[in-house]
Amino acid sequence: MGDLDKLAGQLGEMGFSKQETAYYLKLLTAGEGSDPERLRILCEKRTAVLDEIHRLEHRIISMDTLRNEIRNKR
């Protein structure tokens, strides 16, 4: 497996769509001039993942609150 294939797999694991992966790899092969755009893309993906984590965390807190209410009735 080549380096680009490995990176494509990693990007997919990070949540990149096939189109986003293709665009990212195209930028990468374009050279260092694409660094700012690739950083922008990674920052956007990172923010989206953190937002999802926070949404899930809020759901867990809500579930725990309901569980505690039920337990405290006893």
Number of C-alpha atoms within 10 A of each C-alpha: 5 7 8 12 11 11 14 20 14 13 19 14 10 13 14 18 13 13 9 15 18 14 12 21 17 12 16 16 10 11 9 10 10 14 13 10 13 17 11 11 15 16 12 12 15 14 12 13 14 12 12 12 12 12 11 12 12 12 12 12 11 12 12 12 12 12 11 11 11 10 9 8 6 5
